[in-house]
Amino acid sequence: MSWQETFWAVTGYPEAQEVLATPEVFSSAYGTGLLADTVPGFNSLNLSDPPLHGQLRPLVERWISATRPRYRREANPIRELPRQTLMALLEIEDPQARKLQQLAIEVARHRPRANDQLLQALHSVHCPIPLEATDQLYLKRLLTLASLESTSAALATLARYRPQDIEEMLRLHPPIQRFARQVVKTTSLGGQTLEPHQRVVIFFAAANRDQRVFPNPDQWQTRLTPHLSFGYGPHHCPGRGLALRQLRLLQPDPPPAPSWYHPSNFSLTPLT
């Protein structure tokens, strides 16, 4: 694909659920960015469909559920809590975690060579899941970026809005802005016919404000319908529990909000 080609924007809640819940029609195996950039068969949690995804996910969930971070409240908890989570997840010490965090920030800012440097730094990090070396490497990359950048974005949002209801904050301000899928079978969605090889992009903030599902969607209020900020279907976020633990730890006494954020259509990354 080229930048001149178009994609379908998915902004409704039930349509987003349908895309996320039916990988046999909307595949993750071609990448989750605006453009297709992978090929099917890659053994990565975020870049695979069932049955491959179903074989890998329980192993990753057990890895994450066994993680026991020891949180310390320090000067910059927006960055330090996610780093302490990564230390426990990857069983690494603080200097190595700081290096990975800096590289993750560089990746989020699309700095040249940052991704290659991050992969190189992850080579020596332990992975308890028996995969080929390349697959292990990309799994560690996924967990590193998810542990650091998306959680830092959520913590920065908490510092900015100081909410009483964390779930409502996540509905209104999802840390991940969008994910894409590739159509692999002719289908219909939202009254439109979609053909194989086309891309669909879910915009979570829009889906979470769908007036058909959330009355007065821009108002803060307790909701019965769950938001989609942690995903839905087979790819729902396996780190949800760890992310919520950090948010609840920071909620009683949030730090000052960051002054600047990295402009991105993927996540609201604080420049701290």
N, C-alpha and C positions, 0 to 999 in steps of 0.2 A: 504494500500500500504506500501511497505518497500523501504528503500533507494536503494535496489538493482534493483528495477523496473525502467523502463525508461519512458521518456515523449517525446512528439513531440515538437521540437523547431520551433517556428514560427518567421521567420526573414524577411519575405517579407511584403511589405506595403499592397497590396490588400488582401493577406492571413490574415494579422492581422486585417484589416477592417472586413473581413468576420467573423472571430471568434468573434470579439467584437460586431458585429451587429446582430448576430443570436443566442440569448440565448436559443432558443428552441432546438438547436443542441449542443451548447457549453455553459454549465451551470456554473453559479457562486455559486450555492447553495451548492456545496461541498467544498467550500473554494477557495481562490485565491493564495495559496502557492504552492510549488512544490508537496506537498502531499495532498490528500483529507483529511480534518480534521473536516468537519461539515456535517450535514445531511439536506436534503431539508425541508423547512418550517420555518427555522429560520428567524425571521422578522428583518433583518438587511439590510441596504441600499446596502452594498457591497456583501452580501451573500444571495441575493434573485434574482429570475427571475420574469419576468412578469407572471401573473398579480399582484403578491404581490409587486414587486418592483415598478410598476407603481402607486400603491396606496400610497406608502410611499414617493416616490421621490418628488412630488409637495409640500408636507408638509415640507420636508427638504429644498427644494429650497426657499420656503417662509421664513423659519427661517434664512437661510444664507443671503438672499437678504435684510432682515430687519436689519442686523448687520451693525453698524456704528462705526468702530474703530476710536479712537482718537490717531493718531500716534505722538510719540515724538522721535526725533532723539537722541539716547543715545550712550553710549560707544561701545556697541556691537549690532548693528542693525540686524545682521544676526540672532541672537537669540531674540532680543527684539521686533522687528516688529511682528514676528509670535506670541509671547506671548501676545502682546497688542491686536492682532486679537482675540486670544482665550479669553481674558478677556471680550471683547465685545460680542463674540458669546455665551459664557456660563454665562455671567453676574456675573463675579466673580472679586475679588480684586487681586491686584498684588501678595501678599504673597501666596495665594492659586494657582495662575497661575504659580508662580515660582516652587512650589512643583510639580504640574502636569508636568511642563516642564522637571524637573529633572528626574521624573519617566519615561517620554516618551523617554528621552535619554537612560535611563537604558534599556528600552524595545528594543530600536533600537540596542543596543549592546548585546542583548540576555543575560542580567544578570539574574541569578536565582531569582525567586519570584517577579521580577519587574512588570510583567503583573498583578499578583494578587494584588499587592500594588496599581497599577494604578486604577484598578477596584474599590478597596476599597475607594480610594480617590475621585472617581467620584460619589459615592453613594449619597452624599448630594447635588450634583450640579443640578440645575434646568434644566428640559427638557420640552419644550412647546408642544411636540408632544404626544398625548394620546396613549401610548403603554404599554404593560406589563412591569413590573419593570426590568426584565432581558433584554428585548429588548431595553428599554430606556438606560440601562447601556452600552450595546454594541454599540449603536448608538453614545453615548457620547464618548466612547473610540475611535471609528472610526474618529469622528470629531476632537478629541484632537490630535491624531497621525497625521492626515492629515494636520491639521492647523499648527502643530509645526515642525515635522520632514521633510516632503516633501518640505514645503516652505523654511525652513532653508537651505535645500540642494540647492534649486534653487537660493536663495540669495547668498549662498557661491559661486556658479558657476558664478553669475554675478560679484561678487567681484574679482574672478579669471580672467575672460576674458574681463570684462568691455566692453560689446558689444554695438554697435550702434543699432542693431536690436535684441530685446528681443526674438521675435518669432523664429528667426534663432538660437539663443543660445539654446532655449528649444528644437529645432529639433535635434541639434547636441549633446546636453547634457541633456537628460531628467532626471528630479529629481527622478522619479520612473523608475527603471530598467526593471522590468518585472512583469507580472501578469499571473496567470494560470486560465484555465477553464477545466471542465470535459466534455468529449464527452458523450452525452446521446442518440444519434441516429447514426447508421452507416452512414458515409458520406465520401466525398472525399475532400481533401484540398491540393493544390499544387501538384496534381498528385499522392497523396498517399491516400490509403483507411484507414480510422480511424474507430475504433470500440468503442461501449459503454464501459465505465469505464476507457478508456485511458485518460491521461492528455495531454493538450497542453499548452505550455508556450510561451507567446508573449514577445519578447525582443525588447523593444521600440527603443533603440538606433540603432539596426540593421534595423528595419522596416523604421525608419526615414532616413536611408542612402541607401535605395533601389535604385539602379542605373536605374531601369526601370521607376522610378517616379521622382527621383531627380538627374539630370545630374550633374556630378562633385560633388558627394555627400559630400565629405570632405571639400569642399570650403564654406566659408561664403559668401552668396549672397542672395538677395531678392528672395523669392520663392512664386509662386502662389498656389501651392498645400499645404494644411494645414498639419502640423505635427500631430503625434498621442500622443504627450507627455501628453495631458490632457485626453487621452482615445478617444473613439469613440462609437457611438451607445447609447443604453439605460443607460450605466454606465459611460458616459462621466462625467468629474469632475464637480460637482456642485459648487465647490469653486474656479473655474477658475478666476472669476472676482476679488475676494479678493486677490488671489495670484498675479495676474498681477498688481493690485494696489500697492502692496508692492514692486514688482520689479521696477515699474516705479518711485516710490518714492525714491528708492535707486540708480537708474541708473545715475543721474547727478553727484553724489559724492560717489562712492563706497568706503567702508572701505578696509583695507588690506585683502587679501585673507587668509583663514585659512591655517596653515602649515600642518595640519594632518586631514585625513578623516577616519571615521570608515569603515573598509572594509566590504562590504555587496553587495550581488547581488540583493538587493531590492531597496536601495536608497544610494546616496552618502552623508552620514551624516557627517557634519563637527564636529571635536572634539574640540568644543569651548564652 
